[in-house]
Amino acid sequence: MKTRNAVATCAVAAASSIGLAAPASAAPSGTGCPQGFDTLSVKEIIRVYATRGFESAIKGEDRNKDGLLCFKLLPPAVDFFDPTFFYQDNEFPVTA
């Protein structure tokens, strides 16, 4: 269980850093999800993908309180636990 919690913590930390670094020449044109991420509801992520006990962490990432998060399911070849996914709020700067 400790390994599972450590992996989940790493996944959350990695997810929170994805999309922060944009190319220097690209000016943000709005907010949304980075390329490669889908927009899913917090409820759907918890219902379909979340491991029991991580509900409050997933809800807490919805910083703008619109009920949506950016979500990316990693391939099954990632040998942490299944399913492995990244999530972040959908208010990151994106370029058109």
N, C-alpha and C positions, 0 to 999 in steps of 0.2 A: 504494500500500500504506500510506503514511503517513496518508492521509486515512481509510482504512478503520480503522486502529488508533486514530486520534483519535476517530472516531465511536463505535467500540466502547467506548472509555474513557469517553466522555460518556454512553453508554447505561448502563454499569455504575454510574457516579456518580449518574445520575438514578434508576436503579432502587434504589439503596441509600437514597435519601432518600424514596422513595414510602412512604406509610403511617406515617411518623414523626409527623406532626402530626395529632392527633385533635381533634375539636371539644372545647372546654373543658367542655361540659356532659355529655359522654359518658364514663363511666368504663369502662376496659377490662374485659371480662368473660372474657378468655382470650387465647390466641394462635392464629395461623393466617395466612391470606393476606388481604390487603385486598380489598375489593369490586372486581370486575372482573378479578381474577387467578385462574388455575387452578393447582391443585397438580399438578406433574409430577415424575417422578423425574429426578435429575441425569443418569442414563444416557440417558434418553429425550431430554432437552434437547440433550445432546451429540450423540447419534446423528442426530436429525432436524433440529435447527435451528442448531447451532453452526458457526461458521467455524473451519476447521483452525487450530490455534495458540491457541485460547482455552479449551481443555479445563481447564487448571489454574485459570484464573480462575473458571470456572463451578463447579468442584469446591470451590474455596476459599470460595465464598459459602455453602456448606452448613455453617454454623457449629455447628449442633446435631448434625451427623453422623447425621441420620436418612435421608439419601438423597433428600430431597424439597426442592423449591424452589417458590416462587410464581412464576408465569410469565404474561406477557402479550405476545401477538403483536400488533405494530402493523400497521395496514392498509398495503397495498402502496403507497398514495399517499405514504407517507413516503419521500422520495427520498434516503436514505442508502445503504443496500445491502440486499439482500434475502436472507433475511428479517431484519427489524429487530425486536428484542424486548427486554423488560425482564425481569429476574429478581432475586429476593431470597430470603433464607432464610424459611422458613415459621414463624418464631417472633416475628412482630411482634404487638404488642398489637392486638386487634380488639374491637369491641363487638357485642353481640348485637342 
